[in-house]
Amino acid sequence: MEKVATRDAYGKALVKLGEQMPQVVVLDADLSKSTKTHDFKKVFPERFINVGIAEQNLLGIAAGMAASGKIAFASTFAVFATGRAFEQIRNSIAYTELNVKIAATHAGLTVGEDGASHQAIVDIAVMRALPNMTVIVPADGTETEKAVFAAATHDGPVYIRLGRAPVPVLFGEDYKFQIGKAVVLRDGKDVSLLACGIMVNEAMKAAEELAREGVSARVINVSTLKPMDKDTIIKAALETRALVTAEEHNIIGGLGSAVAEVIVENAPVPLERVGVRDTFGESGKPEELLEKYGLTVKDIKEAAYKVIKRKKG
């Protein structure tokens, strides 16, 4: 299966977007080769700004340009975007509802050898808690491009979470992406596997293995974590009566927490969460880290059997 890093898809999408929307500007914090915004810089140098290693300035300048009528895409590593520049995002972008699109790369454990200092595993929680902020976690390169275009036409701030490592391309060009809409990728009646980002592919593989073992699993790609697609989640809860969430993020404040908020208020059913168990990561190869911190097909399957047992018990 072809693999493409979502950051690579982001860079290419920016070029296409720039050709169609002259009001789009791109800003970066001296990481353009890593965030792939250098693709845009090569084609539209007059619409590209490198602010240097200064994330607070990155988001502050992006807010100013958005206030002047531009659609500003601001990029840096996720851990710096949501950590160093939180106050600028809160007060200058979210509070004012400006058209700044924060495209944060190198999110999650799969940043690998860079270690815990560069592994953003609480960024979804931080961005979800901000009023007016839309949060998108694409599962592959195709969805990334469509999310970039959707973000550009969305009126307001958007956080797009992107990864460093190549991931399988799951969707064709006819794939439909809509902000706030989850997509059922595989139907099932015994349990629902809800995933985002790189864990969507793992959930699909887990569902295939479960099917061979006689368990029917529904797989749902929840690429928009805010606003949540409550209808699809409630339907899954009512029809399968057991849910598993899978995310490359702390289980606190991310997809699992967001799904729990929906079902506890609307359709309480057993829920198991697959994710980082409230600990920092360490340096290692992406696949080694995913195994050590429990983010594998095996972990999703174990959670599925556990939650099915709970609904019967």
FENWOHU-V814021 format. One record per residue. N is the residue number from 1. PSI is psi as a letter, one per 30 degrees, with the letter a starting at -180 (NA if undefined). OMEGA is omega in degrees with one decimal (none if undefined). Layout:
BEGIN
n->(N;N)
psi->(PSI;PSI)
omega->(OMEGA;OMEGA)
END
This chain:
BEGIN
n->(1;2;3;4;5;6;7;8;9;10;11;12;13;14;15;16;17;18;19;20;21;22;23;24;25;26;27;28;29;30;31;32;33;34;35;36;37;38;39;40;41;42;43;44;45;46;47;48;49;50;51;52;53;54;55;56;57;58;59;60;61;62;63;64;65;66;67;68;69;70;71;72;73;74;75;76;77;78;79;80;81;82;83;84;85;86;87;88;89;90;91;92;93;94;95;96;97;98;99;100;101;102;103;104;105;106;107;108;109;110;111;112;113;114;115;116;117;118;119;120;121;122;123;124;125;126;127;128;129;130;131;132;133;134;135;136;137;138;139;140;141;142;143;144;145;146;147;148;149;150;151;152;153;154;155;156;157;158;159;160;161;162;163;164;165;166;167;168;169;170;171;172;173;174;175;176;177;178;179;180;181;182;183;184;185;186;187;188;189;190;191;192;193;194;195;196;197;198;199;200;201;202;203;204;205;206;207;208;209;210;211;212;213;214;215;216;217;218;219;220;221;222;223;224;225;226;227;228;229;230;231;232;233;234;235;236;237;238;239;240;241;242;243;244;245;246;247;248;249;250;251;252;253;254;255;256;257;258;259;260;261;262;263;264;265;266;267;268;269;270;271;272;273;274;275;276;277;278;279;280;281;282;283;284;285;286;287;288;289;290;291;292;293;294;295;296;297;298;299;300;301;302;303;304;305;306;307;308;309;310;311;312;313)
psi->(k;k;k;k;k;f;e;e;e;e;e;e;e;e;e;e;e;e;f;f;j;f;f;k;l;k;k;l;h;h;g;e;e;e;f;g;f;f;e;e;e;e;e;i;f;f;g;k;k;j;f;a;i;i;e;e;e;e;e;e;e;e;e;e;e;e;f;g;f;l;j;k;j;k;k;a;k;e;e;e;e;f;d;e;g;e;e;e;e;e;e;f;e;e;e;f;h;l;i;k;j;j;j;j;l;h;l;a;f;g;f;b;f;f;a;e;f;g;j;j;g;g;e;e;e;e;e;e;f;k;k;f;k;k;k;k;j;k;f;a;e;e;e;e;e;e;e;e;e;e;e;e;f;k;j;l;k;k;k;j;k;l;l;e;k;k;l;k;j;f;k;l;f;g;k;k;k;k;k;g;j;l;k;j;f;k;l;l;f;e;l;k;j;k;l;l;b;f;f;e;e;e;e;e;e;e;e;e;e;e;e;f;g;g;k;j;k;k;k;k;j;i;f;j;f;j;k;k;i;e;e;e;e;e;e;e;e;e;e;f;g;k;k;k;k;k;l;i;l;k;f;j;f;b;e;e;e;e;e;e;e;e;e;f;f;e;i;k;l;k;k;k;k;k;a;k;i;h;l;l;a;l;k;l;k;e;e;e;e;e;e;e;g;h;h;l;e;e;e;e;e;e;e;e;e;e;e;e;e;e;f;f;NA)
omega->(179.7;177.8;178.7;174.9;-178.8;175.7;176.6;178.1;177.9;-179.6;179.7;179.6;179.4;179.7;178.2;-179.2;-179.0;178.6;-176.6;-173.9;-177.3;179.3;178.9;173.3;-177.5;179.6;-178.8;-177.8;176.4;179.3;-168.8;177.6;-179.9;-179.7;177.8;174.8;177.3;174.0;179.1;-178.5;-178.4;-175.4;-175.8;-176.6;-178.8;179.7;-179.5;179.5;171.2;-175.9;-174.4;-177.6;-172.2;-174.3;177.6;177.1;179.6;-177.2;177.7;178.7;177.5;178.5;179.8;179.4;177.3;178.3;179.0;175.1;178.3;169.1;-170.3;171.6;-179.0;-173.7;170.0;177.7;-174.4;-176.9;178.9;-179.5;-174.2;-179.6;-175.5;-172.0;-176.0;-176.7;178.2;178.1;-178.1;-170.5;-173.7;-175.2;-176.8;-178.2;-178.0;177.8;-177.9;-176.5;175.4;178.0;-177.6;179.3;-171.7;-177.7;176.8;179.2;173.0;-178.4;-171.6;167.5;165.4;-170.9;178.0;172.7;-171.4;-177.4;-178.0;-177.4;178.4;180.0;174.4;-173.5;178.2;179.8;-178.4;-177.2;178.9;-174.8;-178.3;173.8;177.2;-176.6;171.4;-176.2;-177.5;177.2;-177.1;-178.0;-178.9;-177.1;179.7;-178.7;177.4;-179.8;-178.5;178.1;178.0;178.8;178.8;179.2;-177.8;-178.9;177.3;-178.9;179.6;-177.1;179.8;172.3;178.3;-175.7;-175.5;-176.7;179.7;-172.1;175.2;178.2;-179.3;174.7;-174.6;-168.8;174.7;-177.8;-179.3;179.9;-178.5;175.0;177.6;178.7;177.7;-178.0;173.8;-175.4;175.0;-177.5;-178.5;-178.7;-179.7;-174.2;-175.3;-177.1;175.2;176.8;-179.5;-174.2;173.9;177.2;-176.0;-176.6;177.1;178.1;178.5;178.1;178.0;178.6;177.8;179.7;178.4;179.5;178.2;179.9;178.3;179.1;174.7;179.4;-179.4;-175.9;172.7;178.0;-177.8;176.0;-179.9;-175.0;172.9;179.9;173.5;0.9;-179.8;173.7;-174.8;-175.9;-179.5;-179.9;179.4;178.0;178.9;179.9;-178.4;-173.6;-179.4;174.7;175.0;-176.6;171.4;173.8;-179.6;-176.3;176.2;-169.6;172.4;179.0;177.5;172.3;-177.6;-177.1;-178.0;178.8;-179.0;178.1;178.7;179.2;-178.5;-172.4;-178.0;179.5;-171.6;-175.4;-175.9;176.3;177.0;-178.7;171.5;-177.3;174.4;-178.6;178.4;-172.2;174.3;176.2;173.9;177.9;177.4;-178.8;178.8;176.2;-175.5;-177.3;177.5;-178.9;179.3;178.3;-177.4;-175.3;169.6;-179.2;-177.3;175.1;179.9;-179.1;178.0;179.0;179.3;178.1;179.2;179.4;-179.7;-176.7;175.5;177.7;-179.8;-178.0;177.6;-175.5;none)
END
